[in-house]
């Protein structure tokens, strides 16, 4: 995470790379959590229904590998989308900050990050709702929470955190350089 906070909002390239890393990293963390949940839940049912003599261990290992392969495939696929959305959102935050603020504070950058991410997440949710039509109601509430709700909360939280942390470093570095200049003269 240190790379993300050191290079974001300094240059366009640094902001893009920070967004790519953050979006893809969050997707992998979310996917790993889901894989663990799915393996434990399905293994629980397998253990309850299959005796040890009938290949319980082999079935559990095959179950774990099958779930990991499927989750990894979707994580890579959706990780690209999440990384692009995170990069676009961080560029939006940086652009708004440059346009509206002469002085950036951690609170202002965190607020811009939260508002920008919430707007992007809302637009994605509206797009998904419109494209799925009546199938979207079948997702409610469990599918919505898994596919859109929790990832959107992570997205908004991460963008807010980056805004807070990045500008915190910038303010500290400016203080040290001002102190150094003041002591020289």
C-alpha positions as CSV (number, residue, x, y, z in Angstrom):
1,X,0.0,0.0,0.0
2,X,2.9,2.3,0.5
3,X,3.5,2.5,-3.3
4,X,-0.1,3.6,-3.8
5,X,0.1,6.4,-1.3
6,X,3.6,7.6,-2.4
7,X,2.8,7.9,-6.1
8,X,-0.9,8.8,-6.3
9,X,-1.8,12.4,-7.3
10,X,1.8,13.3,-8.0
11,X,1.7,12.5,-11.8
12,X,-1.0,11.2,-14.1
13,X,1.1,8.0,-14.6
14,X,1.5,7.5,-10.8
15,X,-2.2,8.0,-10.3
16,X,-3.1,5.5,-13.0
17,X,-0.7,2.9,-11.7
18,X,-1.9,3.5,-8.1
19,X,-5.5,3.0,-9.3
20,X,-4.6,-0.2,-11.2
21,X,-2.8,-1.7,-8.2
22,X,-5.4,-0.7,-5.7
23,X,-8.4,-1.9,-7.8
24,X,-6.7,-5.2,-8.7
25,X,-5.5,-5.7,-5.1
26,X,-8.9,-5.1,-3.6
27,X,-10.4,-7.6,-6.1
28,X,-7.9,-10.3,-5.2
29,X,-8.5,-9.7,-1.4
30,X,-12.3,-9.9,-1.9
31,X,-11.9,-13.0,-4.0
32,X,-9.7,-14.7,-1.5
33,X,-12.2,-14.0,1.2
34,X,-15.0,-15.4,-0.9
35,X,-12.9,-18.5,-1.9
36,X,-12.2,-19.2,1.8
37,X,-15.9,-18.9,2.6
38,X,-17.0,-21.1,-0.3
39,X,-14.5,-23.8,0.5
40,X,-15.5,-23.9,4.1
41,X,-19.2,-23.9,3.4
42,X,-19.1,-26.5,0.7
43,X,-16.6,-28.7,2.6
44,X,-18.9,-28.6,5.6
45,X,-21.7,-30.1,3.4
46,X,-19.4,-32.7,1.9
47,X,-18.1,-33.8,5.3
48,X,-21.7,-34.1,6.5
49,X,-22.8,-36.3,3.6
50,X,-19.7,-38.4,2.6
51,X,-18.0,-41.1,4.8
52,X,-14.2,-41.1,5.0
53,X,-14.0,-44.6,3.4
54,X,-15.7,-43.3,0.2
55,X,-13.0,-40.7,-0.7
56,X,-13.7,-37.8,1.6
57,X,-10.2,-36.4,1.5
58,X,-9.9,-36.6,-2.3
59,X,-13.3,-35.0,-2.7
60,X,-12.4,-32.2,-0.3
61,X,-9.2,-31.5,-2.2
62,X,-10.9,-31.6,-5.6
63,X,-13.6,-29.3,-4.2
64,X,-11.0,-26.8,-3.0
65,X,-9.1,-26.7,-6.3
66,X,-12.2,-26.4,-8.4
67,X,-13.4,-23.5,-6.3
68,X,-10.0,-21.8,-6.3
69,X,-9.8,-22.1,-10.1
70,X,-13.2,-20.7,-10.7
71,X,-12.7,-17.8,-8.2
72,X,-9.3,-17.0,-9.6
73,X,-10.7,-16.8,-13.2
74,X,-13.5,-14.4,-12.1
75,X,-11.0,-12.4,-10.0
76,X,-8.8,-11.8,-12.9
77,X,-11.7,-10.9,-15.2
78,X,-13.3,-8.6,-12.7
79,X,-10.0,-7.3,-11.4
80,X,-9.3,-5.6,-14.8
81,X,-12.7,-3.8,-14.6
82,X,-12.1,-2.8,-11.0
83,X,-8.6,-1.6,-11.7
84,X,-9.8,0.6,-14.6
85,X,-12.6,2.0,-12.5
86,X,-10.3,2.7,-9.6
87,X,-7.8,4.5,-12.0
88,X,-10.5,6.6,-13.6
89,X,-11.9,7.5,-10.1
90,X,-8.5,8.6,-8.8
91,X,-7.9,10.7,-11.9
92,X,-11.3,12.3,-11.3
93,X,-10.4,13.1,-7.7
94,X,-7.1,14.6,-8.8
95,X,-8.7,16.6,-11.5
96,X,-11.4,17.9,-9.2
97,X,-8.8,18.8,-6.6
98,X,-6.7,20.7,-9.1
99,X,-9.7,22.5,-10.5
100,X,-11.4,23.4,-7.2
101,X,-8.7,23.6,-4.5
102,X,-5.6,25.7,-4.3
103,X,-4.7,24.1,-1.0
104,X,-5.3,20.4,-0.5
105,X,-5.9,19.0,3.0
106,X,-6.4,15.4,4.0
107,X,-10.0,16.1,4.9
108,X,-10.8,17.7,1.5
109,X,-9.1,15.0,-0.5
110,X,-10.8,12.3,1.5
111,X,-14.2,14.0,0.9
112,X,-13.5,14.4,-2.8
113,X,-12.5,10.7,-2.9
114,X,-15.6,9.6,-1.1
115,X,-17.9,11.7,-3.3
116,X,-16.2,10.7,-6.5
117,X,-16.2,7.0,-5.7
118,X,-19.8,7.1,-4.5
119,X,-20.8,8.7,-7.8
120,X,-18.9,6.2,-9.9
121,X,-20.2,3.3,-7.8
122,X,-23.8,4.6,-8.2
123,X,-23.3,4.9,-12.0
124,X,-22.0,1.3,-12.2
125,X,-25.0,0.1,-10.1
126,X,-27.4,2.0,-12.3
127,X,-25.8,0.6,-15.4
128,X,-26.0,-3.0,-14.1
129,X,-29.6,-2.5,-13.0
130,X,-30.6,-1.2,-16.4
131,X,-28.7,-3.8,-18.3
132,X,-30.1,-6.7,-16.3
133,X,-33.6,-5.4,-16.2
134,X,-36.0,-7.9,-14.4
135,X,-33.1,-10.2,-13.6
136,X,-31.8,-7.6,-11.2
137,X,-34.7,-8.2,-8.9
138,X,-33.8,-11.9,-8.7
139,X,-30.4,-10.8,-7.3
140,X,-31.9,-8.9,-4.5
141,X,-30.7,-8.9,-1.7
142,X,-28.1,-11.6,-1.5
143,X,-26.7,-11.4,-5.0
144,X,-26.8,-7.6,-4.9
145,X,-24.8,-7.5,-1.7
146,X,-22.2,-10.0,-3.0
147,X,-21.8,-8.6,-6.6
148,X,-22.3,-4.9,-6.0
149,X,-23.0,-3.8,-2.4
150,X,-19.9,-4.9,-0.6
151,X,-17.5,-4.3,-3.5
152,X,-18.9,-0.7,-3.8
153,X,-18.4,-0.1,-0.1
154,X,-14.8,-1.3,-0.4
155,X,-14.3,0.9,-3.5
156,X,-15.6,4.0,-1.7
157,X,-13.7,3.2,1.4
158,X,-10.4,2.6,-0.4
159,X,-10.7,5.8,-2.5
160,X,-11.5,7.8,0.6
161,X,-8.5,6.3,2.4
162,X,-6.1,7.0,-0.5
163,X,-7.3,10.7,-0.5
164,X,-6.7,10.9,3.2
165,X,-3.3,9.1,3.3
166,X,-1.8,10.6,0.2
167,X,-2.4,14.2,1.1
168,X,-1.3,13.4,4.7
169,X,2.2,12.5,3.3
170,X,2.2,15.6,1.1
171,X,1.4,17.9,4.0
172,X,4.1,16.3,6.2
173,X,6.7,16.6,3.5
174,X,5.8,20.2,3.0
175,X,6.2,20.9,6.7
176,X,9.6,19.3,6.8
177,X,10.8,21.3,3.8
178,X,9.5,24.6,5.2
179,X,11.2,23.8,8.6
180,X,14.4,23.1,6.8
181,X,14.3,26.3,4.8
182,X,13.4,28.3,8.0
183,X,16.4,26.9,9.9
184,X,18.8,27.6,7.0
185,X,18.0,31.3,7.0
